[in-house]
Amino acid sequence: MAGESFDFAAQALRQGDRDRYLATLVLPAAARPGVTALYAFNTDIATVRDRVSGPQPGEIRLQWWSDAITGQGHGAVQQNPLAASLLETLERYQLPTGTLLRLIGARRFDLYDDPMPDLETFEGYAGETASTLFQLAAMILNEGEPVEPGDAAGHLGVGQAMIGHLRAFGFVSAQGRIMLPWSILEANGVREEEIFAGQESEGLHAALSQIAELARDHLDKARLAIAQLPSPLRPAFAVLPVLEAQLELWQKQSTNLYAAPQDDADWRKIARLAWWTLQNR
């Protein structure tokens, strides 16, 4: 699998989702274009809200992708290099289109300002938007054959989503949104107006610390589950040590919950990815 559409997907992923792009660098060369196309599609879906003026245009963009995946799109679909690379990947590996349609459906939540109601809803959202990608990447590494990395993908996806939203808390709250479980925040006495005003409180620190501990638990369970997988599938989960490092950095700087998150340099992330992949052959 090669060509201009896959080169475009790689460039879009490198610019739009640096961590997932770096994670593709440790994949087997044959699987890299397909996983890159999948991740680049996800980047486009995940950033729809940032590129549109309101929910309705966002719905139209998501529907465009749904039509493209189900074959209802028009000729313009193949002219879109991102869509062309994804459709070729779906055909090459016979990936389940229903899984991608559920990912698109889950992302509709992003278009609106409703708070994430509770932990169960968050875990379901993370499962459809993050765990799904690990599952499909493992399928690509398995030449399209069904795989059973359910626990590994499930736990790592939820942990990744929790860490991502802890790190993005200031950015997201400045948009008037709450993407972490509101039930945990509310149970600690946090009020919406405090969050939207950028105010810190003991309750907010306690709530986000609880979520960080939940994320740590998911990463620990993911590590155990990944170890049980056939070694050719494990590179799909190589981002684990990067997430662990990001969680540790967040916990060290959590004195300012709204600040832009600290992060490792790319070279350090690549070293983590490569060393982990070498250890898990």
C-alpha positions as CSV (number, residue, x, y, z in Angstrom):
1,M,0.0,0.0,0.0
2,A,1.6,3.2,-1.1
3,G,0.8,6.3,-3.1
4,E,0.0,10.0,-2.9
5,S,-3.2,9.5,-0.8
6,F,-1.2,7.6,1.9
7,D,1.5,10.3,1.8
8,F,-1.2,12.9,2.4
9,A,-2.6,10.9,5.3
10,A,0.8,10.6,6.9
11,Q,1.3,14.4,6.6
12,A,-2.2,15.1,8.0
13,L,-1.5,12.8,10.9
14,R,1.9,14.3,11.6
15,Q,0.4,17.7,11.8
16,G,-2.8,16.9,13.6
17,D,-2.0,14.1,16.1
18,R,1.7,14.0,16.8
19,D,1.6,11.2,19.4
20,R,-0.3,8.8,17.1
21,Y,2.0,9.7,14.2
22,L,5.0,8.9,16.3
23,A,3.4,5.6,17.4
24,T,3.1,4.5,13.7
25,L,6.9,4.8,13.3
26,V,7.5,1.6,15.3
27,L,5.0,-0.4,13.3
28,P,6.0,-3.0,10.8
29,A,6.5,-1.2,7.4
30,A,3.8,-3.2,5.7
31,A,1.2,-2.2,8.2
32,R,2.2,1.4,8.7
33,P,0.3,2.9,5.7
34,G,-3.0,1.3,6.8
35,V,-2.8,2.3,10.4
36,T,-1.7,5.8,9.4
37,A,-4.8,6.1,7.1
38,L,-7.0,5.0,10.0
39,Y,-5.4,7.4,12.5
40,A,-5.6,10.3,10.0
41,F,-9.3,9.7,9.5
42,N,-9.7,9.8,13.3
43,T,-7.8,13.1,13.5
44,D,-10.2,14.6,10.9
45,I,-13.2,13.3,12.8
46,A,-11.9,14.4,16.2
47,T,-11.2,18.0,15.1
48,V,-14.5,18.7,13.2
49,R,-15.7,21.0,16.0
50,D,-12.6,23.1,15.8
51,R,-13.1,23.7,12.1
52,V,-16.8,24.5,11.8
53,S,-19.0,27.4,12.9
54,G,-21.6,25.3,14.8
55,P,-23.1,21.9,15.3
56,Q,-25.0,21.7,12.0
57,P,-22.0,22.1,9.8
58,G,-20.3,19.6,12.0
59,E,-23.1,17.1,11.5
60,I,-22.9,17.6,7.8
61,R,-19.1,16.8,7.9
62,L,-19.6,13.7,10.0
63,Q,-22.4,12.5,7.7
64,W,-20.1,13.0,4.7
65,W,-17.7,10.5,6.3
66,S,-20.5,8.1,7.1
67,D,-21.7,8.2,3.4
68,A,-18.1,7.7,2.2
69,I,-17.6,4.6,4.4
70,T,-20.9,3.0,3.4
71,G,-20.4,3.7,-0.3
72,Q,-23.1,6.3,-0.6
73,G,-20.7,9.2,-1.3
74,H,-20.3,10.7,-4.7
75,G,-17.3,10.9,-7.0
76,A,-15.7,13.6,-4.7
77,V,-15.0,10.9,-2.1
78,Q,-12.2,9.3,-4.2
79,Q,-10.9,12.8,-4.9
80,N,-10.4,13.3,-1.2
81,P,-6.9,11.7,-0.5
82,L,-7.8,11.1,3.1
83,A,-10.9,9.3,2.2
84,A,-9.2,7.4,-0.6
85,S,-6.5,6.1,1.7
86,L,-9.1,5.0,4.3
87,L,-11.3,3.2,1.8
88,E,-8.3,1.4,0.3
89,T,-7.4,0.3,3.9
90,L,-10.9,-0.9,4.6
91,E,-10.9,-2.9,1.5
92,R,-7.4,-4.3,1.9
93,Y,-7.9,-5.5,5.4
94,Q,-11.7,-6.0,5.3
95,L,-12.1,-3.9,8.4
96,P,-15.7,-3.7,9.9
97,T,-17.3,-0.5,8.7
98,G,-19.8,-0.6,11.5
99,T,-17.0,0.0,14.0
100,L,-16.0,3.2,12.2
101,L,-19.7,4.3,11.9
102,R,-20.0,4.0,15.7
103,L,-16.8,6.1,16.1
104,I,-18.4,8.8,13.9
105,G,-21.6,8.5,15.9
106,A,-19.8,8.9,19.2
107,R,-18.0,12.0,17.9
108,R,-21.3,13.8,17.5
109,F,-21.2,14.4,21.2
110,D,-18.2,16.7,20.6
111,L,-20.3,19.1,18.5
112,Y,-22.5,20.1,21.5
113,D,-21.9,21.7,24.9
114,D,-23.6,19.1,27.0
115,P,-21.3,17.9,29.9
116,M,-20.1,14.3,30.0
117,P,-22.6,13.0,32.5
118,D,-20.9,10.2,34.3
119,L,-18.0,7.7,34.3
120,E,-20.0,5.0,32.5
121,T,-20.9,7.3,29.6
122,F,-17.3,8.5,29.4
123,E,-16.0,4.9,29.3
124,G,-18.4,4.2,26.5
125,Y,-17.4,7.3,24.6
126,A,-13.7,6.4,25.0
127,G,-14.4,2.8,23.9
128,E,-15.9,4.0,20.7
129,T,-13.4,6.7,19.9
130,A,-10.0,5.5,21.3
131,S,-10.2,1.7,22.1
132,T,-11.7,1.1,18.6
133,L,-8.5,2.5,17.0
134,F,-6.3,0.1,19.0
135,Q,-8.6,-2.8,18.0
136,L,-8.5,-2.0,14.3
137,A,-4.8,-1.3,14.3
138,A,-4.2,-4.8,15.8
139,M,-6.4,-6.2,13.0
140,I,-4.2,-4.5,10.4
141,L,-1.1,-6.0,12.0
142,N,-2.9,-9.3,11.8
143,E,-3.4,-8.9,8.1
144,G,-7.1,-8.3,8.6
145,E,-7.8,-11.5,10.5
146,P,-10.0,-11.1,13.6
147,V,-8.1,-10.6,16.8
148,E,-9.2,-10.7,20.5
149,P,-7.2,-7.8,22.2
150,G,-10.5,-6.6,23.8
151,D,-9.1,-6.0,27.3
152,A,-5.9,-4.4,26.0
153,A,-7.7,-2.1,23.6
154,G,-10.5,-1.3,26.0
155,H,-8.3,-0.4,29.0
156,L,-5.7,1.4,27.0
157,G,-8.3,3.4,25.1
158,V,-10.1,4.6,28.2
159,G,-6.8,5.4,29.9
160,Q,-5.7,7.4,26.8
161,A,-8.9,9.3,26.7
162,M,-8.8,10.2,30.4
163,I,-5.2,11.4,30.2
164,G,-5.9,13.3,27.1
165,H,-8.8,15.2,28.7
166,L,-6.9,15.8,31.9
167,R,-4.2,17.4,29.9
168,A,-6.7,19.4,27.8
169,F,-8.8,20.4,30.7
170,G,-7.9,24.1,30.5
171,F,-8.4,24.2,26.7
172,V,-11.7,22.4,26.7
173,S,-13.1,24.3,29.7
174,A,-12.3,27.6,28.0
175,Q,-14.7,26.5,25.2
176,G,-17.4,26.1,27.8
177,R,-17.3,22.3,27.7
178,I,-16.8,19.6,30.3
179,M,-15.6,16.3,28.8
180,L,-14.6,14.5,32.0
181,P,-17.3,12.7,34.1
182,W,-19.5,15.4,35.6
183,S,-20.7,13.1,38.3
184,I,-17.2,12.8,39.8
185,L,-16.7,16.6,39.6
186,E,-20.2,17.2,41.2
187,A,-19.5,14.7,44.0
188,N,-16.5,16.8,45.0
189,G,-18.5,20.0,45.2
190,V,-17.4,21.5,41.9
191,R,-19.7,23.9,40.1
192,E,-19.8,24.5,36.3
193,E,-19.4,28.2,36.7
194,E,-16.1,27.7,38.6
195,I,-14.7,25.6,35.8
196,F,-15.7,28.0,33.0
197,A,-14.2,30.9,35.0
198,G,-10.9,29.0,35.4
199,Q,-11.2,28.9,39.2
200,E,-9.3,26.2,41.1
201,S,-10.6,24.6,44.3
202,E,-9.8,21.7,46.6
203,G,-12.8,19.9,45.2
204,L,-11.6,20.3,41.6
205,H,-8.1,19.0,42.6
206,A,-9.6,16.1,44.3
207,A,-11.9,15.2,41.4
208,L,-9.2,15.4,38.8
209,S,-6.8,13.4,41.0
210,Q,-9.5,10.7,41.3
211,I,-9.8,10.6,37.5
212,A,-6.0,10.4,37.2
213,E,-6.0,7.4,39.5
214,L,-8.7,5.8,37.4
215,A,-6.5,6.4,34.3
216,R,-3.5,4.8,36.1
217,D,-5.6,1.8,36.9
218,H,-6.6,1.4,33.2
219,L,-3.0,1.7,32.1
220,D,-1.9,-1.0,34.6
221,K,-4.7,-3.3,33.4
222,A,-3.8,-2.6,29.8
223,R,-0.1,-3.5,30.4
224,L,-1.1,-6.9,31.8
225,A,-3.5,-7.5,28.9
226,I,-1.0,-6.6,26.3
227,A,1.5,-9.0,27.7
228,Q,-1.0,-11.8,27.0
229,L,-1.3,-10.9,23.3
230,P,0.7,-12.6,20.5
231,S,3.9,-10.6,20.0
232,P,3.1,-9.5,16.4
233,L,0.1,-7.6,17.7
234,R,1.8,-5.7,20.5
235,P,3.2,-2.8,18.4
236,A,-0.3,-1.5,18.0
237,F,-0.2,-0.7,21.7
238,A,3.3,0.8,21.9
239,V,2.0,4.3,22.9
240,L,1.5,2.9,26.5
241,P,4.8,4.2,27.9
242,V,4.2,7.6,26.3
243,L,0.8,7.8,28.1
244,E,2.4,6.7,31.4
245,A,5.0,9.5,31.1
246,Q,2.3,12.1,30.3
247,L,0.2,11.0,33.3
248,E,3.3,11.3,35.6
249,L,4.0,14.8,34.2
250,W,0.4,15.9,34.7
251,Q,0.4,14.7,38.3
252,K,3.7,16.7,39.0
253,Q,2.3,19.9,37.5
254,S,-1.3,19.6,38.7
255,T,-0.9,22.6,40.9
256,N,-2.3,24.5,37.9
257,L,-5.1,22.5,36.4
258,Y,-5.8,24.9,33.6
259,A,-2.2,25.4,32.4
260,A,-1.0,24.0,29.0
261,P,0.3,20.5,29.7
262,Q,4.0,19.7,29.9
263,D,5.2,17.0,27.5
264,D,8.3,15.1,26.5
265,A,10.2,16.1,23.4
266,D,9.6,14.0,20.3
267,W,12.9,12.3,20.5
268,R,12.2,11.1,24.0
269,K,8.8,9.8,23.0
270,I,10.4,7.9,20.0
271,A,12.9,6.4,22.4
272,R,10.1,5.3,24.7
273,L,8.2,3.8,21.8
274,A,11.2,2.0,20.4
275,W,12.4,0.6,23.7
276,W,9.0,-0.7,24.6
277,T,8.6,-2.3,21.2
278,L,12.0,-3.9,21.5
279,Q,11.1,-5.3,24.9
280,N,7.8,-6.6,23.8
281,R,8.8,-8.5,20.7
